[in-house]
Amino acid sequence: MKFNHIVIQNILRDKATYISYFLSSVFSILIFFLFSTTALHPMMAEIDRTSTLGLTMLLASLFIYLFSFIFIVYSMYAFLKKKMKTLGIFMMTGASTKQIRTMVFRENMLIAAAAIITALGIGMIIAPLFLMLAKKVLRADSFGMYLPIASILLTIGLFTALFLVVSTFISRLIKKEQIVQLVKADVVQEKRIASSPLMLVLSIIISGILGISLFMELSWMESLGLIGYMAFFISTLSAIYFIVTQGMRGGILALQRRSSYLQKTNLLLVSNLKAKGRSHAHIMFLLTILLLGVFVCTSVLYSSYFNVKARTEAQYPYSFQYVSLPGNAPESKKKDIAFIETTFEGTGGYDAYHSAYKVDDEHWIGFMSVSNYNALGLHKPIQLKDNEYYVAAGHEGIRPTIESIHNYAFGDLKYAGMEEQNIFSTGLRNVYYVVHDSIYSTIDYPEYEVFAYEVENWMDKGDVVDKLLAQVSTVADQHLVASKIDLYEAEKFTKSIMFFIGFMLSLIFLSAAMSIVYFHLQTSLEGERIKYAGIRKIGLSLKELAAIVTKELAMLIFIPFVFASGILLAAMGFMSNKISTTMFQVTVLGLGIFSLLFLVSFWIIRREYLKKLMG
């Protein structure tokens, strides 16, 4: 019998063990292939790869690949752990360590080849449907099907390299002494969780200090730059790890001290948790981190998708804004305004506003008369005395200074109030000071004329603004043009891609969380089956067995979910003044949906696990 034949027969005889590893590999490759099919779509060539969006796409691709690497390593390690006894039998029949390593390497590469081919085959079948979904999300009519040759070659190359590296590394972990010891001992006692109260308190204090420093934007934290963010990330992971592990240890001790400890099946449940407390704690830590990833993607990326309209209106108050500069010829201005208004007349109703302001270009300050301010229609009119001034914001989200007007010889003016929302396109001026008409007439600065238009159902007027911008666009020293319709279309496309990335990452995180639970149960299934078969011989009923398994699985799945949800909600509460209501709404809705998904996953895993445990 040839060596390769032994490898193939070994896989075929133990299909149940290999199938979970194969499916997890197919899933990881499929997700990367589908994402790369979208990322490398010809339409995406329009995106500047050095822009924030381009870099986000690149980082998301790298992150998905890195996560696939970690996930496949974990899957392969769990698979190898389950195969140890089989490998031990080969070794006891005369196989050398080198032959065992070669067999494991070839098995892994054979499964890898099958997984890559299967994933690409499935990917090519569902890619049209996936691109239709992407087309819907991205609101891109030209986002059609194409032959993703670059994506296929990239997937094959990257994952072949990944499996080569991982298979070589994992096979090196196989040691003869460990395998023989495992076969002889039959069961390896798991180490107990060590008591580490000092590390728990220290990690919480450090992550708390770093988190508060980042939130308050303290200078010492900002001076650290990327190192500061990395330190906060690592300290937070450490704090979560020690909270989970020490919480598991404390929970077991608390259950042992309860009066109900010796009642019903509680003794068996606590003993089982105590025996597997360390591995359970590690799984719960991994699930907590993965779920935090899901929740962050949901809260940040999804909420930004549903907040585009409000953000656009905040930055650009008017549907279309034309600012005529002093160097603009009257004939040119008249022609442009006539074209703009004629174009809008053909689309339905619109409101037109004519105003003006004078500019101090050196300090980037604008001055308006109260009459010109009241001529604008998107804020309440005001009344000013000749010794008063009013302040209007120039930047979206930035409170303007109220004192700079005293640097000008306008007399002793008194502050009369503020409009914190920018009255024109954000960034056009730092601040606008509104003064009485008599004072405005004495200001010796260049005057800009503003023609602003608000259109009904402006979100549906993308073709109209395209027509306008084709003929009337910004010309230096003549006129400035800004449109919230154009900004909305650009922002919607950007946020749609961010939404798409968030969806893919959420899918990966959530699937990985459930896969980790599945692998954890599969790894210990054989030992658990033997243990419970022995306990049933002394009187444990199937109902009592199901009760123990249900409670243990519920702890394993729902404690990380509740913990991750608590961390997210606490962080959002702490940053409530910097978070929009949309983000809260999306977060609460997301947690509700994920709760249902977890309930369904829990009952499916429980049913399948009990079926195998009693089989």
Protein Blocks (a to p, Z undefined) as FASTA:
>chain_A
ZZklmmmmmmmmmmmlmmmmmmmmmmmmmmmmmmmmmmmgmklmmpcfkbmklmmmmmmm
mmmmmmmmmmmmmmmmmmmmmmmmmmmmmmmnopafklmmmmmmmmmmmmmmmmmmmmmm
mmmmmmmmmmmmmmmmnopaklccdddfklmmmmmmmmmmmmmmmmmmmmmmpcfklmmm
mmmnopacdddddddfklmmmmmmmmmmmmmmmmnopaklmmnmmmmmmmmmmmmmmmmm
mmmmmmmmmmmmmmmmpmklmgcjlmmmmmmmmmmmmmmmmmmmmmmmmmmmmmmmmmmm
mmmmmmmmmmmmmmmmbfbdcdddfklcfklmmmmmmmmmmmmmmnoccddddddddddf
knopacddfklmmmpckbccddddfkbccdddfbehiacdfklmmmpcebjaddfbdcfb
dfbdehkambdcdddfklmmmpccddddddddddehkllmmmmmmmmmmmmccdehkbcc
ddfklmmmmmmmmmmmmmmmmmmmmmmmmmmmmmmmmmmmmmmmmmmmmmmmmmmmnopa
fklmmmmmmmmmmmmmmmmmmmmmmmmmmmmmmmmmmccfklmmmmmmmmmmmmmmmmmm
mmmmmmmmmmmmmZZ
